């Protein structure tokens, strides 16, 4: 299994284990189809966009480029 899919599974499992009340969010009037936090609630708590959270969970991200020190001191 690739690491992107493993990360997505980990993130989804983490959201299921939490409820809004356990992380200090108010309960919503909207009914929940699945247990746990909604994706937008998890993204808000992680200070990332909901779109990026979705891409992480679906394994649609590319890994960051490594930063290699160069003589100029900048990453290329």
N, C-alpha and C positions, 0 to 999 in steps of 0.2 A: 504494500500500500504506500502511496506517496505521502510526503509530509503535509501537502496542502489539504488532502482529504482528512488526514488525521487531525489537523488543526481545526478544520470545520466540524468534525464530529465532537471534538473536545469543547468547542465553543457552544454548540447546540446543547450538549449534555449539561454544561454549566448553567445555561439559561433555564433549563427545565428544573434544575435543583433549587432555583431561587424564586421567591415570590416578591411582588412589589413591596409588601409590608416588611419583609426581611431586609430590604436595602433602603428603606426609608421613603419609598414612593407611595403616594396615595393610591388606594384601590380605584379602579376605573369602573364606570357604569357600563362600558362595553363588555359583552360576554366574551370569554376567552375560549377559543377552539382547542387550545392545548394548554397544558399546565406550564407554569413558569412565567418568566419575563417575556414580553414581546421583543422582537428584534430591535425596534426603535428604542425601547427602554434600556436594553443592554448597551446599545451604541451610545446613548446619552451618558450612561454611567462610565463608559470607557473613553469618553470624549473623542469619539470618531463618528464619521457620518454613517447613517443607516445604509447607504449604498456600499460603502467600504466594508461594513460589517457583513452585508449580504454576500459580497464577493469573497470575503474570507471564509464564510461558512460554506459556500459553494465551491471552494477551491479554485476560484478564477482570478487569483492574483499571481503576479510574478514576484519572485524573491528580490529583495533590494540588492542593488549592485554593491559589491564589496568596495570599500574605500581604501585605496592603496596610496601610501605616502609617496610623494614624488619630490624631486628636487625643488619644485616650485611651492610645495606645501599645500597644493590643492588636489582635490579628487577629480579624476577625469572619467 
